[in-house]
């Protein structure tokens, strides 16, 4: 069975019950949504740099960091991954131009 983002989201949610001494995820979550959002932003910039350099290996590693930190920020903000997936599903039911125009 292939790895799923839902698996990572479940693991991150489980880390809320861990101690910060044992879990990097718990350390991030304890610092709050603002910190988690900033960390996500840092990782996104690192991905953008790797993409601009055309470094596929670094892009792969940084994309994994981006996805992880996105899910941590969502957890910190109390937003289930399923809500994001449902929003994506809603958006993909029409063309990108129509969807963007609907958002204003």
C-alpha positions as CSV (number, residue, x, y, z in Angstrom):
1,X,0.0,0.0,0.0
2,X,1.3,3.4,-1.0
3,X,1.9,6.1,1.6
4,X,-1.0,8.6,1.9
5,X,-1.1,12.1,3.2
6,X,-3.9,11.0,5.5
7,X,-1.3,8.7,7.1
8,X,1.0,11.6,7.8
9,X,-1.9,13.7,9.1
10,X,-2.9,10.8,11.5
11,X,0.7,10.5,12.7
12,X,0.9,14.3,13.3
13,X,-2.5,14.2,15.2
14,X,-1.2,11.4,17.4
15,X,1.9,13.4,18.3
16,X,-0.3,15.9,20.1
17,X,-0.4,13.4,23.0
18,X,3.5,12.9,23.0
19,X,6.0,14.9,25.0
20,X,8.0,17.6,23.4
21,X,11.1,15.9,24.6
22,X,10.3,12.9,22.4
23,X,8.5,14.5,19.4
24,X,9.7,17.3,17.1
25,X,6.1,17.6,15.9
26,X,4.9,18.2,19.4
27,X,7.6,20.8,19.9
28,X,6.3,22.6,16.8
29,X,2.6,22.3,17.9
30,X,3.4,23.6,21.3
31,X,4.8,26.8,19.7
32,X,1.4,27.5,18.1
33,X,-0.1,28.1,14.7
34,X,1.9,31.3,14.0
35,X,5.2,29.5,14.5
36,X,4.0,26.5,12.5
37,X,2.9,28.8,9.7
38,X,6.3,30.6,9.7
39,X,8.1,27.2,9.5
40,X,5.9,26.2,6.6
41,X,6.8,29.4,4.9
42,X,10.5,28.8,5.4
43,X,10.2,25.3,3.9
44,X,8.2,26.7,0.9
45,X,11.0,29.2,0.2
46,X,13.6,26.4,0.3
47,X,11.4,24.4,-2.2
48,X,11.2,27.5,-4.5
49,X,14.9,27.9,-4.4
50,X,15.5,24.2,-5.3
51,X,13.0,24.6,-8.1
52,X,14.7,27.7,-9.4
53,X,17.9,25.8,-9.5
54,X,16.4,22.8,-11.2
55,X,17.6,20.5,-8.5
56,X,15.2,17.6,-8.6
57,X,16.7,15.8,-5.6
58,X,16.5,18.9,-3.4
59,X,13.0,19.6,-4.8
60,X,11.9,16.1,-3.7
61,X,13.3,16.5,-0.2
62,X,12.0,20.1,0.2
63,X,8.5,19.1,-1.1
64,X,8.4,16.4,1.6
65,X,9.3,19.1,4.2
66,X,6.6,21.4,2.8
67,X,3.9,18.8,3.0
68,X,4.9,17.8,6.5
69,X,5.0,21.4,7.8
70,X,1.7,22.2,6.0
71,X,0.0,19.4,7.8
72,X,1.6,20.5,11.2
73,X,0.3,24.0,10.6
74,X,-3.2,22.7,9.7
75,X,-3.2,20.6,12.9
76,X,-2.1,23.6,15.0
77,X,-4.9,25.6,13.4
78,X,-7.5,23.0,14.0
79,X,-8.1,22.3,10.3
80,X,-8.5,18.7,9.3
81,X,-6.8,17.6,6.1
82,X,-10.2,16.3,5.0
83,X,-11.5,19.9,4.9
84,X,-8.6,20.9,2.5
85,X,-9.2,17.8,0.3
86,X,-12.9,18.7,0.1
87,X,-12.1,22.3,-0.9
88,X,-9.8,20.9,-3.6
89,X,-12.5,18.6,-4.8
90,X,-15.0,21.5,-5.0
91,X,-12.5,23.6,-6.9
92,X,-11.6,20.9,-9.4
93,X,-15.3,20.6,-10.4
94,X,-14.9,23.7,-12.6
95,X,-12.1,25.2,-14.7
96,X,-9.3,27.0,-13.0
97,X,-10.3,30.3,-14.6
98,X,-13.9,29.9,-13.4
99,X,-12.8,28.9,-9.9
100,X,-10.4,31.8,-9.6
101,X,-13.1,34.3,-10.8
102,X,-15.5,32.9,-8.3
103,X,-13.1,33.7,-5.4
104,X,-12.9,37.4,-6.6
